[in-house]
């Protein structure tokens, strides 16, 4: 799912959880910490990804909660 200057990450939590959401480049280097160990209530949440550091390339968005973790690959286009 390519994105330009703005992309939204949607999170659907079945119950309240501690959440971290980070963006890594293809070499595994941290690009941006979007959410850092925040307690989020159950339900749907939207987190905007807007940053001049995110140039064209392949990135990985890592979601970590108290229930587990998930990684999604995204492609940024200029």
Beta strands, then each sheet from edge to edge (+ up, - down):
strand 1: 7-13
strand 2: 17-25
strand 3: 30-40
strand 4: 43-49
strand 5: 57-65
strand 6: 68-76
sheet 1: 1+ 4-
sheet 2: 3+ 2- 5+ 6-
end
